Amino acid sequence: MERFIVVMLFGLAFLGSANAAQDTSVLMIDKIKQSQTIAVPNRGLTMDEVRASFGEPSNIKGPVGQPPITVWEYPDYNVYLEQQYVIDSVVHFKPKT
């Protein structure tokens, strides 16, 4: 019984530290998003709207898979499109030196 209690306490401590680490990661991601000052295409824009507002991408990957996903690469961010619509834009992380 004593061994069971020790194992349970260790397990709870491990879960607590894992949750704390996860919370730190989420906070870091939120902090990066808040400091983002670059304009990127919003979800729902069409390919034509992105081209009109942001210009031609420097590289295009895809489409790949079903539904087809295409990645448009710009110097500071990537735009992910499903068929012809933006599903997400991701700014390249550049650590401060």
PyMOL CGO cylinders between C-alpha atoms (Angstrom):
from pymol import cmd
from pymol.cgo import CYLINDER

trace = [
    CYLINDER, 0.00, 0.00, 0.00, 2.83, 2.39, 0.87, 0.3, 1, 1, 1, 1, 1, 1,
    CYLINDER, 2.83, 2.39, 0.87, 4.45, 1.67, -2.50, 0.3, 1, 1, 1, 1, 1, 1,
    CYLINDER, 4.45, 1.67, -2.50, 1.16, 2.45, -4.28, 0.3, 1, 1, 1, 1, 1, 1,
    CYLINDER, 1.16, 2.45, -4.28, 0.94, 5.83, -2.53, 0.3, 1, 1, 1, 1, 1, 1,
    CYLINDER, 0.94, 5.83, -2.53, 4.52, 6.70, -3.50, 0.3, 1, 1, 1, 1, 1, 1,
    CYLINDER, 4.52, 6.70, -3.50, 3.83, 5.76, -7.12, 0.3, 1, 1, 1, 1, 1, 1,
    CYLINDER, 3.83, 5.76, -7.12, 0.61, 7.82, -7.14, 0.3, 1, 1, 1, 1, 1, 1,
    CYLINDER, 0.61, 7.82, -7.14, 2.36, 10.86, -5.68, 0.3, 1, 1, 1, 1, 1, 1,
    CYLINDER, 2.36, 10.86, -5.68, 5.16, 10.58, -8.22, 0.3, 1, 1, 1, 1, 1, 1,
    CYLINDER, 5.16, 10.58, -8.22, 2.59, 10.31, -11.02, 0.3, 1, 1, 1, 1, 1, 1,
    CYLINDER, 2.59, 10.31, -11.02, 0.70, 13.38, -9.80, 0.3, 1, 1, 1, 1, 1, 1,
    CYLINDER, 0.70, 13.38, -9.80, 3.93, 15.36, -9.50, 0.3, 1, 1, 1, 1, 1, 1,
    CYLINDER, 3.93, 15.36, -9.50, 4.89, 14.36, -13.05, 0.3, 1, 1, 1, 1, 1, 1,
    CYLINDER, 4.89, 14.36, -13.05, 1.49, 15.38, -14.43, 0.3, 1, 1, 1, 1, 1, 1,
    CYLINDER, 1.49, 15.38, -14.43, 1.69, 18.69, -12.61, 0.3, 1, 1, 1, 1, 1, 1,
    CYLINDER, 1.69, 18.69, -12.61, 5.12, 19.47, -14.06, 0.3, 1, 1, 1, 1, 1, 1,
    CYLINDER, 5.12, 19.47, -14.06, 3.98, 18.42, -17.55, 0.3, 1, 1, 1, 1, 1, 1,
    CYLINDER, 3.98, 18.42, -17.55, 0.98, 20.75, -17.31, 0.3, 1, 1, 1, 1, 1, 1,
    CYLINDER, 0.98, 20.75, -17.31, 3.19, 23.59, -16.09, 0.3, 1, 1, 1, 1, 1, 1,
    CYLINDER, 3.19, 23.59, -16.09, 5.54, 23.08, -19.06, 0.3, 1, 1, 1, 1, 1, 1,
    CYLINDER, 5.54, 23.08, -19.06, 2.59, 23.02, -21.44, 0.3, 1, 1, 1, 1, 1, 1,
    CYLINDER, 2.59, 23.02, -21.44, 1.20, 26.25, -19.94, 0.3, 1, 1, 1, 1, 1, 1,
    CYLINDER, 1.20, 26.25, -19.94, 4.60, 27.91, -20.42, 0.3, 1, 1, 1, 1, 1, 1,
    CYLINDER, 4.60, 27.91, -20.42, 4.60, 26.87, -24.09, 0.3, 1, 1, 1, 1, 1, 1,
    CYLINDER, 4.60, 26.87, -24.09, 1.13, 28.29, -24.62, 0.3, 1, 1, 1, 1, 1, 1,
    CYLINDER, 1.13, 28.29, -24.62, 2.14, 31.56, -22.96, 0.3, 1, 1, 1, 1, 1, 1,
    CYLINDER, 2.14, 31.56, -22.96, 5.24, 31.80, -25.16, 0.3, 1, 1, 1, 1, 1, 1,
    CYLINDER, 5.24, 31.80, -25.16, 3.15, 31.25, -28.29, 0.3, 1, 1, 1, 1, 1, 1,
    CYLINDER, 3.15, 31.25, -28.29, 0.67, 33.91, -27.16, 0.3, 1, 1, 1, 1, 1, 1,
    CYLINDER, 0.67, 33.91, -27.16, 3.54, 36.31, -26.48, 0.3, 1, 1, 1, 1, 1, 1,
    CYLINDER, 3.54, 36.31, -26.48, 4.98, 35.73, -29.96, 0.3, 1, 1, 1, 1, 1, 1,
    CYLINDER, 4.98, 35.73, -29.96, 1.55, 36.30, -31.54, 0.3, 1, 1, 1, 1, 1, 1,
    CYLINDER, 1.55, 36.30, -31.54, 1.12, 39.54, -29.59, 0.3, 1, 1, 1, 1, 1, 1,
    CYLINDER, 1.12, 39.54, -29.59, 4.51, 40.85, -30.73, 0.3, 1, 1, 1, 1, 1, 1,
    CYLINDER, 4.51, 40.85, -30.73, 3.71, 40.07, -34.36, 0.3, 1, 1, 1, 1, 1, 1,
    CYLINDER, 3.71, 40.07, -34.36, 3.76, 43.36, -36.28, 0.3, 1, 1, 1, 1, 1, 1,
    CYLINDER, 3.76, 43.36, -36.28, 3.80, 42.03, -39.83, 0.3, 1, 1, 1, 1, 1, 1,
    CYLINDER, 3.80, 42.03, -39.83, 0.66, 42.05, -41.99, 0.3, 1, 1, 1, 1, 1, 1,
    CYLINDER, 0.66, 42.05, -41.99, -0.29, 38.59, -43.27, 0.3, 1, 1, 1, 1, 1, 1,
    CYLINDER, -0.29, 38.59, -43.27, -3.26, 37.27, -45.26, 0.3, 1, 1, 1, 1, 1, 1,
    CYLINDER, -3.26, 37.27, -45.26, -6.32, 36.50, -43.14, 0.3, 1, 1, 1, 1, 1, 1,
    CYLINDER, -6.32, 36.50, -43.14, -8.22, 33.22, -43.15, 0.3, 1, 1, 1, 1, 1, 1,
    CYLINDER, -8.22, 33.22, -43.15, -10.84, 33.03, -45.88, 0.3, 1, 1, 1, 1, 1, 1,
    CYLINDER, -10.84, 33.03, -45.88, -9.13, 35.21, -48.49, 0.3, 1, 1, 1, 1, 1, 1,
    CYLINDER, -9.13, 35.21, -48.49, -8.90, 33.72, -51.97, 0.3, 1, 1, 1, 1, 1, 1,
    CYLINDER, -8.90, 33.72, -51.97, -5.67, 33.16, -53.89, 0.3, 1, 1, 1, 1, 1, 1,
    CYLINDER, -5.67, 33.16, -53.89, -6.53, 36.10, -56.15, 0.3, 1, 1, 1, 1, 1, 1,
    CYLINDER, -6.53, 36.10, -56.15, -7.10, 38.39, -53.14, 0.3, 1, 1, 1, 1, 1, 1,
    CYLINDER, -7.10, 38.39, -53.14, -3.77, 37.35, -51.59, 0.3, 1, 1, 1, 1, 1, 1,
    CYLINDER, -3.77, 37.35, -51.59, -1.93, 38.02, -54.85, 0.3, 1, 1, 1, 1, 1, 1,
    CYLINDER, -1.93, 38.02, -54.85, -3.63, 41.41, -55.22, 0.3, 1, 1, 1, 1, 1, 1,
    CYLINDER, -3.63, 41.41, -55.22, -2.79, 42.50, -51.65, 0.3, 1, 1, 1, 1, 1, 1,
    CYLINDER, -2.79, 42.50, -51.65, 0.55, 40.78, -50.95, 0.3, 1, 1, 1, 1, 1, 1,
    CYLINDER, 0.55, 40.78, -50.95, 2.05, 40.11, -54.38, 0.3, 1, 1, 1, 1, 1, 1,
    CYLINDER, 2.05, 40.11, -54.38, 3.40, 36.90, -55.85, 0.3, 1, 1, 1, 1, 1, 1,
    CYLINDER, 3.40, 36.90, -55.85, 4.92, 34.38, -53.43, 0.3, 1, 1, 1, 1, 1, 1,
    CYLINDER, 4.92, 34.38, -53.43, 8.63, 33.69, -53.73, 0.3, 1, 1, 1, 1, 1, 1,
    CYLINDER, 8.63, 33.69, -53.73, 7.92, 29.93, -53.86, 0.3, 1, 1, 1, 1, 1, 1,
    CYLINDER, 7.92, 29.93, -53.86, 4.87, 27.68, -54.13, 0.3, 1, 1, 1, 1, 1, 1,
    CYLINDER, 4.87, 27.68, -54.13, 4.71, 24.12, -52.73, 0.3, 1, 1, 1, 1, 1, 1,
    CYLINDER, 4.71, 24.12, -52.73, 1.90, 21.75, -53.59, 0.3, 1, 1, 1, 1, 1, 1,
    CYLINDER, 1.90, 21.75, -53.59, -0.94, 21.21, -53.85, 0.3, 1, 1, 1, 1, 1, 1,
    CYLINDER, -0.94, 21.21, -53.85, -0.61, 18.04, -51.79, 0.3, 1, 1, 1, 1, 1, 1,
    CYLINDER, -0.61, 18.04, -51.79, -3.19, 15.68, -50.30, 0.3, 1, 1, 1, 1, 1, 1,
    CYLINDER, -3.19, 15.68, -50.30, -6.94, 15.60, -50.10, 0.3, 1, 1, 1, 1, 1, 1,
    CYLINDER, -6.94, 15.60, -50.10, -8.22, 18.26, -49.71, 0.3, 1, 1, 1, 1, 1, 1,
    CYLINDER, -8.22, 18.26, -49.71, -5.37, 19.87, -51.63, 0.3, 1, 1, 1, 1, 1, 1,
    CYLINDER, -5.37, 19.87, -51.63, -3.13, 22.04, -49.43, 0.3, 1, 1, 1, 1, 1, 1,
    CYLINDER, -3.13, 22.04, -49.43, -0.78, 24.55, -51.03, 0.3, 1, 1, 1, 1, 1, 1,
    CYLINDER, -0.78, 24.55, -51.03, 1.93, 26.55, -49.26, 0.3, 1, 1, 1, 1, 1, 1,
    CYLINDER, 1.93, 26.55, -49.26, 2.87, 29.96, -50.56, 0.3, 1, 1, 1, 1, 1, 1,
    CYLINDER, 2.87, 29.96, -50.56, 6.22, 31.10, -49.23, 0.3, 1, 1, 1, 1, 1, 1,
    CYLINDER, 6.22, 31.10, -49.23, 6.95, 34.78, -48.70, 0.3, 1, 1, 1, 1, 1, 1,
    CYLINDER, 6.95, 34.78, -48.70, 10.20, 36.13, -47.20, 0.3, 1, 1, 1, 1, 1, 1,
    CYLINDER, 10.20, 36.13, -47.20, 8.72, 36.66, -43.70, 0.3, 1, 1, 1, 1, 1, 1,
    CYLINDER, 8.72, 36.66, -43.70, 5.79, 34.23, -43.58, 0.3, 1, 1, 1, 1, 1, 1,
    CYLINDER, 5.79, 34.23, -43.58, 4.06, 31.25, -45.21, 0.3, 1, 1, 1, 1, 1, 1,
    CYLINDER, 4.06, 31.25, -45.21, 0.45, 31.15, -46.32, 0.3, 1, 1, 1, 1, 1, 1,
    CYLINDER, 0.45, 31.15, -46.32, -1.40, 27.81, -46.18, 0.3, 1, 1, 1, 1, 1, 1,
    CYLINDER, -1.40, 27.81, -46.18, -4.27, 27.43, -48.61, 0.3, 1, 1, 1, 1, 1, 1,
    CYLINDER, -4.27, 27.43, -48.61, -6.93, 24.73, -48.89, 0.3, 1, 1, 1, 1, 1, 1,
    CYLINDER, -6.93, 24.73, -48.89, -8.01, 24.65, -52.49, 0.3, 1, 1, 1, 1, 1, 1,
    CYLINDER, -8.01, 24.65, -52.49, -8.19, 28.40, -53.22, 0.3, 1, 1, 1, 1, 1, 1,
    CYLINDER, -8.19, 28.40, -53.22, -8.78, 29.75, -49.68, 0.3, 1, 1, 1, 1, 1, 1,
    CYLINDER, -8.78, 29.75, -49.68, -6.34, 30.82, -46.95, 0.3, 1, 1, 1, 1, 1, 1,
    CYLINDER, -6.34, 30.82, -46.95, -6.59, 28.57, -43.90, 0.3, 1, 1, 1, 1, 1, 1,
    CYLINDER, -6.59, 28.57, -43.90, -3.63, 30.04, -41.99, 0.3, 1, 1, 1, 1, 1, 1,
    CYLINDER, -3.63, 30.04, -41.99, -0.64, 32.35, -42.22, 0.3, 1, 1, 1, 1, 1, 1,
    CYLINDER, -0.64, 32.35, -42.22, 2.49, 31.68, -40.17, 0.3, 1, 1, 1, 1, 1, 1,
    CYLINDER, 2.49, 31.68, -40.17, 5.20, 34.26, -39.55, 0.3, 1, 1, 1, 1, 1, 1,
    CYLINDER, 5.20, 34.26, -39.55, 8.76, 32.93, -39.58, 0.3, 1, 1, 1, 1, 1, 1,
    CYLINDER, 8.76, 32.93, -39.58, 10.24, 32.98, -36.09, 0.3, 1, 1, 1, 1, 1, 1,
    CYLINDER, 10.24, 32.98, -36.09, 13.40, 35.04, -35.93, 0.3, 1, 1, 1, 1, 1, 1,
    CYLINDER, 13.40, 35.04, -35.93, 14.99, 34.96, -32.47, 0.3, 1, 1, 1, 1, 1, 1,
    CYLINDER, 14.99, 34.96, -32.47, 16.42, 38.20, -31.18, 0.3, 1, 1, 1, 1, 1, 1,
    CYLINDER, 16.42, 38.20, -31.18, 20.21, 38.22, -31.23, 0.3, 1, 1, 1, 1, 1, 1,
]
cmd.load_cgo(trace, "trace")
